[in-house]
Amino acid sequence: MRAAATRRPTGDDWREQVEAVCIAGDLTGVRRLRIRDWQYLGDSGPDFGGWGLGPSSPELLCGVLSTCLTHTYLIGAATMDIAVDRVQVRVSAANNDAAFLGIATADPPLPFAITAHIDVAAPDASPEELARLHRYAGENCPLTRLLRTPNPVTIVTS
């Protein structure tokens, strides 16, 4: 990472466009998500019109947040020279899709009470180093920041 920072020393050197494409093109309603050369399936359970063939969108959100937090911990550990044997991030959220069906609920119509459970195995790290690492990840994880900060989403129709 340090060598890459030397090769690409300005913020503009790091700007990139990322993209994901999702298509539901058959009667199953399964969502085929393509990101570069990878494909994932998204689906809902039978009570919400799906077949249970893949994770739901709220579950995918928890998964994406967990991967980003895990990566941010690894980046922080590397930049702080903290030897880490293992990082586990389990993200959970409450979700209630009743409003989609016209059913009244006091719950918001989006995943809520999002909680990240962190387990870092760094046997040689001091409590102060671990506290610094936790602070770093909490403040710098891009997707955690995205969820905490209003950010417009532009929808373009064709």
DODO-993536 format. One record per atom (N, C-alpha, C): residue number from 0; residue in one letter; x, y, z. Coordinates in steps of 0.02 Angstrom, whole numbers. Atoms other than C-alpha are relative to their C-alpha. Layout:
<pts>
(pt NUM,a,(X,Y,Z))
...
</pts>
This chain:
<pts>
(pt 0,m,(41,-59,0))
(pt 0,m,(0,0,0))
(pt 0,m,(43,63,0))
(pt 1,r,(-44,-59,-2))
(pt 1,r,(141,119,39))
(pt 1,r,(32,13,-69))
(pt 2,a,(-28,-7,67))
(pt 2,a,(219,85,-132))
(pt 2,a,(-52,29,-48))
(pt 3,a,(53,-27,42))
(pt 3,a,(52,119,-216))
(pt 3,a,(-12,74,14))
(pt 4,a,(9,-70,-18))
(pt 4,a,(35,282,-121))
(pt 4,a,(56,43,-29))
(pt 5,t,(-57,-36,31))
(pt 5,t,(207,333,-186))
(pt 5,t,(-11,7,-75))
(pt 6,r,(13,-2,73))
(pt 6,r,(160,288,-366))
(pt 6,r,(-58,46,-18))
(pt 7,r,(61,-39,13))
(pt 7,r,(-7,379,-353))
(pt 7,r,(-9,50,56))
(pt 8,p,(-4,-44,-59))
(pt 8,p,(25,527,-239))
(pt 8,p,(-57,50,10))
(pt 9,t,(53,-49,-9))
(pt 9,t,(-130,634,-269))
(pt 9,t,(-68,-34,4))
(pt 10,g,(68,28,-6))
(pt 10,g,(-314,607,-230))
(pt 10,g,(-30,-15,-68))
(pt 11,d,(27,12,67))
(pt 11,d,(-357,622,-415))
(pt 11,d,(27,-65,-31))
(pt 12,d,(-29,62,25))
(pt 12,d,(-241,475,-451))
(pt 12,d,(-41,-61,22))
(pt 13,w,(37,55,-29))
(pt 13,w,(-358,365,-348))
(pt 13,w,(-73,-2,-19))
(pt 14,r,(72,-1,18))
(pt 14,r,(-527,416,-420))
(pt 14,r,(-14,-55,-50))
(pt 15,e,(22,53,45))
(pt 15,e,(-618,273,-504))
(pt 15,e,(-76,-1,-3))
(pt 16,q,(72,11,7))
(pt 16,q,(-791,235,-567))
(pt 16,q,(-13,-73,14))
(pt 17,v,(19,69,-14))
(pt 17,v,(-866,78,-491))
(pt 17,v,(-72,-10,-22))
(pt 18,e,(66,12,28))
(pt 18,e,(-1020,-6,-558))
(pt 18,e,(-23,-71,16))
(pt 19,a,(31,65,-6))
(pt 19,a,(-1138,-149,-527))
(pt 19,a,(-63,1,-42))
(pt 20,v,(60,4,41))
(pt 20,v,(-1278,-208,-642))
(pt 20,v,(-41,-59,25))
(pt 21,c,(45,53,-23))
(pt 21,c,(-1428,-308,-585))
(pt 21,c,(-56,-8,-51))
(pt 22,i,(53,15,48))
(pt 22,i,(-1552,-393,-702))
(pt 22,i,(-45,-55,29))
(pt 23,a,(51,51,-14))
(pt 23,a,(-1712,-486,-660))
(pt 23,a,(-34,-12,-66))
(pt 24,g,(23,10,68))
(pt 24,g,(-1752,-562,-828))
(pt 24,g,(-41,-62,-12))
(pt 25,d,(43,58,11))
(pt 25,d,(-1862,-713,-798))
(pt 25,d,(-55,-1,53))
(pt 26,l,(58,2,-45))
(pt 26,l,(-2017,-765,-702))
(pt 26,l,(18,-15,72))
(pt 27,t,(-18,15,-70))
(pt 27,t,(-1920,-816,-546))
(pt 27,t,(7,64,41))
(pt 28,g,(-13,-62,-36))
(pt 28,g,(-1883,-634,-501))
(pt 28,g,(69,1,32))
(pt 29,v,(-68,1,-27))
(pt 29,v,(-1707,-686,-453))
(pt 29,v,(39,57,-31))
(pt 30,r,(-40,-56,24))
(pt 30,r,(-1591,-538,-466))
(pt 30,r,(71,-23,-10))
(pt 31,r,(-69,19,17))
(pt 31,r,(-1428,-574,-555))
(pt 31,r,(42,63,2))
(pt 32,l,(-42,-58,-12))
(pt 32,l,(-1299,-451,-493))
(pt 32,l,(69,-14,-30))
(pt 33,r,(-66,8,31))
(pt 33,r,(-1143,-429,-598))
(pt 33,r,(43,59,21))
(pt 34,i,(-51,-50,-18))
(pt 34,i,(-990,-337,-533))
(pt 34,i,(65,-25,-31))
(pt 35,r,(-58,21,40))
(pt 35,r,(-842,-345,-652))
(pt 35,r,(-10,-71,-25))
(pt 36,d,(4,68,24))
(pt 36,d,(-812,-530,-683))
(pt 36,d,(-37,-48,47))
(pt 37,w,(34,42,-49))
(pt 37,w,(-915,-592,-536))
(pt 37,w,(-75,8,-7))
(pt 38,q,(73,-1,0))
(pt 38,q,(-1098,-637,-527))
(pt 38,q,(-26,-27,66))
(pt 39,y,(32,19,-63))
(pt 39,y,(-1206,-650,-371))
(pt 39,y,(-75,-4,-12))
(pt 40,l,(73,3,4))
(pt 40,l,(-1388,-696,-347))
(pt 40,l,(-30,34,60))
(pt 41,g,(40,-29,-54))
(pt 41,g,(-1510,-596,-244))
(pt 41,g,(-71,-24,-8))
(pt 42,d,(69,24,2))
(pt 42,d,(-1682,-660,-199))
(pt 42,d,(-32,13,67))
(pt 43,s,(38,-6,-62))
(pt 43,s,(-1817,-648,-69))
(pt 43,s,(-28,-68,18))
(pt 44,g,(33,62,-20))
(pt 44,g,(-1904,-784,28))
(pt 44,g,(-69,-5,-32))
(pt 45,p,(66,12,32))
(pt 45,p,(-2070,-859,-30))
(pt 45,p,(-54,49,23))
(pt 46,d,(52,-46,-24))
(pt 46,d,(-2175,-741,79))
(pt 46,d,(5,69,-33))
(pt 47,f,(-7,-65,32))
(pt 47,f,(-2108,-594,-21))
(pt 47,f,(12,-9,-75))
(pt 48,g,(-1,9,73))
(pt 48,g,(-2121,-666,-196))
(pt 48,g,(63,-32,-27))
(pt 49,g,(-62,30,24))
(pt 49,g,(-1952,-752,-204))
(pt 49,g,(2,-75,10))
(pt 50,w,(-11,72,-5))
(pt 50,w,(-1881,-926,-204))
(pt 50,w,(53,-18,51))
(pt 51,g,(-53,13,-49))
(pt 51,g,(-1747,-907,-72))
(pt 51,g,(64,-25,-32))
(pt 52,l,(-58,25,36))
(pt 52,l,(-1612,-937,-202))
(pt 52,l,(63,42,12))
(pt 53,g,(-57,-42,-16))
(pt 53,g,(-1497,-800,-135))
(pt 53,g,(-19,47,56))
(pt 54,p,(14,-46,-55))
(pt 54,p,(-1483,-669,-1))
(pt 54,p,(-45,57,-24))
(pt 55,s,(41,-58,15))
(pt 55,s,(-1607,-526,7))
(pt 55,s,(44,63,-4))
(pt 56,s,(-38,-62,5))
(pt 56,s,(-1552,-348,-27))
(pt 56,s,(24,25,68))
(pt 57,p,(-26,-20,-66))
(pt 57,p,(-1545,-304,160))
(pt 57,p,(57,-45,24))
(pt 58,e,(-54,45,-19))
(pt 58,e,(-1438,-459,188))
(pt 58,e,(64,17,-39))
(pt 59,l,(-59,-20,40))
(pt 59,l,(-1323,-407,45))
(pt 59,l,(30,64,28))
(pt 60,l,(-25,-61,-31))
(pt 60,l,(-1310,-235,126))
(pt 60,l,(42,-16,61))
(pt 61,c,(-39,20,-59))
(pt 61,c,(-1253,-316,289))
(pt 61,c,(66,-32,-21))
(pt 62,g,(-61,32,24))
(pt 62,g,(-1128,-421,192))
(pt 62,g,(50,50,-28))
(pt 63,v,(-45,-50,29))
(pt 63,v,(-1057,-274,96))
(pt 63,v,(30,44,55))
(pt 64,l,(-26,-39,-56))
(pt 64,l,(-1041,-172,255))
(pt 64,l,(52,-40,40))
(pt 65,s,(-48,40,-38))
(pt 65,s,(-953,-316,342))
(pt 65,s,(66,-8,-38))
(pt 66,t,(-63,5,37))
(pt 66,t,(-826,-336,200))
(pt 66,t,(38,66,1))
(pt 67,c,(-34,-65,0))
(pt 67,c,(-790,-150,197))
(pt 67,c,(31,15,68))
(pt 68,l,(-28,-10,-67))
(pt 68,l,(-767,-139,385))
(pt 68,l,(60,-45,12))
(pt 69,t,(-56,46,-7))
(pt 69,t,(-656,-293,383))
(pt 69,t,(61,26,-36))
(pt 70,h,(-55,-26,39))
(pt 70,h,(-549,-218,246))
(pt 70,h,(29,63,33))
(pt 71,t,(-24,-61,-33))
(pt 71,t,(-539,-51,338))
(pt 71,t,(41,-18,62))
(pt 72,y,(-41,22,-57))
(pt 72,y,(-477,-142,494))
(pt 72,y,(69,-24,-24))
(pt 73,l,(-64,25,25))
(pt 73,l,(-343,-229,390))
(pt 73,l,(44,57,-24))
(pt 74,i,(-38,-58,22))
(pt 74,i,(-290,-65,310))
(pt 74,i,(27,38,60))
(pt 75,g,(-22,-35,-61))
(pt 75,g,(-283,20,480))
(pt 75,g,(55,-37,35))
(pt 76,a,(-52,40,-33))
(pt 76,a,(-183,-122,555))
(pt 76,a,(66,5,-37))
(pt 77,a,(-61,-4,40))
(pt 77,a,(-59,-117,411))
(pt 77,a,(33,68,6))
(pt 78,t,(-29,-68,-4))
(pt 78,t,(-36,72,418))
(pt 78,t,(25,17,69))
(pt 79,m,(-21,-12,-70))
(pt 79,m,(-18,69,608))
(pt 79,m,(51,-51,24))
(pt 80,d,(-47,54,-18))
(pt 80,d,(100,-82,605))
(pt 80,d,(-24,-41,60))
(pt 81,i,(30,43,-51))
(pt 81,i,(-18,-183,715))
(pt 81,i,(-8,-69,-31))
(pt 82,a,(6,68,26))
(pt 82,a,(1,-370,686))
(pt 82,a,(-68,-29,19))
(pt 83,v,(67,27,-10))
(pt 83,v,(-172,-445,664))
(pt 83,v,(-2,-70,-29))
(pt 84,d,(7,69,23))
(pt 84,d,(-204,-631,653))
(pt 84,d,(-67,-12,-34))
(pt 85,r,(68,12,25))
(pt 85,r,(-390,-619,616))
(pt 85,r,(-45,59,15))
(pt 86,v,(52,-50,-10))
(pt 86,v,(-530,-494,593))
(pt 86,v,(-66,-31,-21))
(pt 87,q,(67,25,17))
(pt 87,q,(-712,-547,599))
(pt 87,q,(-49,57,14))
(pt 88,v,(51,-52,-7))
(pt 88,v,(-853,-423,570))
(pt 88,v,(-67,-32,-18))
(pt 89,r,(68,25,11))
(pt 89,r,(-1033,-482,589))
(pt 89,r,(-46,60,3))
(pt 90,v,(46,-56,2))
(pt 90,v,(-1161,-352,536))
(pt 90,v,(-71,-27,1))
(pt 91,s,(70,19,-3))
(pt 91,s,(-1343,-369,584))
(pt 91,s,(-42,63,-6))
(pt 92,a,(47,-56,5))
(pt 92,a,(-1494,-259,552))
(pt 92,a,(-70,-27,8))
(pt 93,a,(71,17,0))
(pt 93,a,(-1679,-261,586))
(pt 93,a,(-28,22,-67))
(pt 94,n,(30,-16,65))
(pt 94,n,(-1788,-259,431))
(pt 94,n,(-74,-19,3))
(pt 95,n,(72,14,1))
(pt 95,n,(-1976,-250,404))
(pt 95,n,(-28,24,-66))
(pt 96,d,(25,-16,66))
(pt 96,d,(-2049,-256,229))
(pt 96,d,(-76,7,-2))
(pt 97,a,(73,-3,-3))
(pt 97,a,(-2231,-242,287))
(pt 97,a,(-28,58,-41))
(pt 98,a,(25,-59,36))
(pt 98,a,(-2251,-67,211))
(pt 98,a,(-6,-13,-75))
(pt 99,f,(4,17,71))
(pt 99,f,(-2217,-139,37))
(pt 99,f,(-67,-33,-17))
(pt 100,l,(62,37,10))
(pt 100,l,(-2374,-243,60))
(pt 100,l,(-61,39,23))
(pt 101,g,(56,-41,-25))
(pt 101,g,(-2480,-99,127))
(pt 101,g,(-20,-16,71))
(pt 102,i,(15,18,-69))
(pt 102,i,(-2472,-166,304))
(pt 102,i,(32,53,46))
(pt 103,a,(-25,-53,-45))
(pt 103,a,(-2454,-33,440))
(pt 103,a,(52,-29,48))
(pt 104,t,(-52,18,-48))
(pt 104,t,(-2298,-40,546))
(pt 104,t,(33,64,25))
(pt 105,a,(-36,-58,-27))
(pt 105,a,(-2206,80,660))
(pt 105,a,(74,-1,-21))
(pt 106,d,(-69,6,21))
(pt 106,d,(-2041,17,589))
(pt 106,d,(12,41,-63))
(pt 107,p,(-16,-36,62))
(pt 107,p,(-1952,119,455))
(pt 107,p,(2,-49,-59))
(pt 108,p,(0,43,59))
(pt 108,p,(-1962,53,276))
(pt 108,p,(70,-11,-29))
(pt 109,l,(-69,11,21))
(pt 109,l,(-1776,18,269))
(pt 109,l,(35,-39,56))
(pt 110,p,(-37,34,-54))
(pt 110,p,(-1648,-86,364))
(pt 110,p,(18,51,54))
(pt 111,f,(-13,-46,-55))
(pt 111,f,(-1624,-9,536))
(pt 111,f,(33,-38,58))
(pt 112,a,(-37,29,-56))
(pt 112,a,(-1533,-39,700))
(pt 112,a,(59,-41,-25))
(pt 113,i,(-58,34,28))
(pt 113,i,(-1380,-86,600))
(pt 113,i,(55,-2,52))
(pt 114,t,(-50,9,-51))
(pt 114,t,(-1249,-157,716))
(pt 114,t,(57,-43,-27))
(pt 115,a,(-59,38,20))
(pt 115,a,(-1072,-214,679))
(pt 115,a,(33,-29,63))
(pt 116,h,(-33,35,-56))
(pt 116,h,(-997,-342,798))
(pt 116,h,(71,-17,-23))
(pt 117,i,(-70,5,22))
(pt 117,i,(-807,-338,787))
(pt 117,i,(39,-46,46))
(pt 118,d,(-46,43,-38))
(pt 118,d,(-684,-472,841))
(pt 118,d,(68,3,-35))
(pt 119,v,(-68,-6,27))
(pt 119,v,(-500,-433,812))
(pt 119,v,(47,-42,43))
(pt 120,a,(-51,40,-34))
(pt 120,a,(-367,-560,858))
(pt 120,a,(68,31,-16))
(pt 121,a,(-65,-32,7))
(pt 121,a,(-206,-463,884))
(pt 121,a,(36,-10,66))
(pt 122,p,(-27,17,-66))
(pt 122,p,(-115,-550,1027))
(pt 122,p,(56,45,25))
(pt 123,d,(-56,-42,-22))
(pt 123,d,(34,-433,1028))
(pt 123,d,(-18,74,5))
(pt 124,a,(21,-70,-1))
(pt 124,a,(-66,-271,1018))
(pt 124,a,(-19,21,71))
(pt 125,s,(19,-27,-66))
(pt 125,s,(-86,-163,1172))
(pt 125,s,(-73,23,-3))
(pt 126,p,(68,-26,-1))
(pt 126,p,(-259,-106,1228))
(pt 126,p,(-6,68,-34))
(pt 127,e,(1,-66,32))
(pt 127,e,(-214,69,1169))
(pt 127,e,(3,-6,-76))
(pt 128,e,(-3,11,72))
(pt 128,e,(-166,5,996))
(pt 128,e,(-66,-25,-28))
(pt 129,l,(65,26,23))
(pt 129,l,(-329,-92,981))
(pt 129,l,(-52,55,2))
(pt 130,a,(48,-55,-3))
(pt 130,a,(-428,60,1037))
(pt 130,a,(10,48,-59))
(pt 131,r,(-16,-44,57))
(pt 131,r,(-340,164,904))
(pt 131,r,(-24,-32,-65))
(pt 132,l,(22,35,60))
(pt 132,l,(-377,31,773))
(pt 132,l,(-76,2,-6))
(pt 133,h,(73,-3,1))
(pt 133,h,(-562,24,821))
(pt 133,h,(-25,70,-19))
(pt 134,r,(18,-69,16))
(pt 134,r,(-572,214,813))
(pt 134,r,(11,13,-75))
(pt 135,y,(-17,-9,70))
(pt 135,y,(-486,214,643))
(pt 135,y,(-54,-31,-45))
(pt 136,a,(49,35,42))
(pt 136,a,(-607,86,569))
(pt 136,a,(-68,34,4))
(pt 137,g,(65,-33,-9))
(pt 137,g,(-760,171,642))
(pt 137,g,(-5,67,-35))
(pt 138,e,(0,-66,32))
(pt 138,e,(-709,339,570))
(pt 138,e,(14,-3,-75))
(pt 139,n,(-24,0,69))
(pt 139,n,(-637,284,402))
(pt 139,n,(-33,-50,-47))
(pt 140,c,(32,48,46))
(pt 140,c,(-741,139,334))
(pt 140,c,(-47,38,-46))
(pt 141,p,(41,-39,47))
(pt 141,p,(-816,214,175))
(pt 141,p,(-74,-17,2))
(pt 142,l,(71,18,1))
(pt 142,l,(-979,116,181))
(pt 142,l,(-34,15,66))
(pt 143,t,(29,-23,-64))
(pt 143,t,(-1005,150,366))
(pt 143,t,(-14,74,-4))
(pt 144,r,(9,-72,8))
(pt 144,r,(-981,333,326))
(pt 144,r,(-59,15,-46))
(pt 145,l,(56,-9,47))
(pt 145,l,(-1102,319,180))
(pt 145,l,(-67,-8,35))
(pt 146,l,(63,12,-36))
(pt 146,l,(-1238,248,292))
(pt 146,l,(-14,54,52))
(pt 147,r,(8,-51,-51))
(pt 147,r,(-1208,384,422))
(pt 147,r,(-12,70,-29))
(pt 148,t,(1,-66,31))
(pt 148,t,(-1206,529,298))
(pt 148,t,(-51,2,-56))
(pt 149,p,(45,-6,57))
(pt 149,p,(-1346,587,184))
(pt 149,p,(39,6,-65))
(pt 150,n,(-35,-1,64))
(pt 150,n,(-1294,557,4))
(pt 150,n,(-53,-11,-54))
(pt 151,p,(53,8,50))
(pt 151,p,(-1407,585,-146))
(pt 151,p,(14,-59,-47))
(pt 152,v,(-3,53,50))
(pt 152,v,(-1444,441,-263))
(pt 152,v,(-41,24,-59))
(pt 153,t,(34,-23,60))
(pt 153,t,(-1488,494,-440))
(pt 153,t,(-27,-60,-37))
(pt 154,i,(30,54,39))
(pt 154,i,(-1609,381,-533))
(pt 154,i,(-14,27,-70))
(pt 155,v,(7,-20,70))
(pt 155,v,(-1600,395,-723))
(pt 155,v,(-40,-56,-34))
(pt 156,t,(41,51,33))
(pt 156,t,(-1736,306,-821))
(pt 156,t,(13,2,-76))
(pt 157,s,(-10,3,73))
(pt 157,s,(-1725,248,-1002))
(pt 157,s,(-63,-24,-34))
</pts>
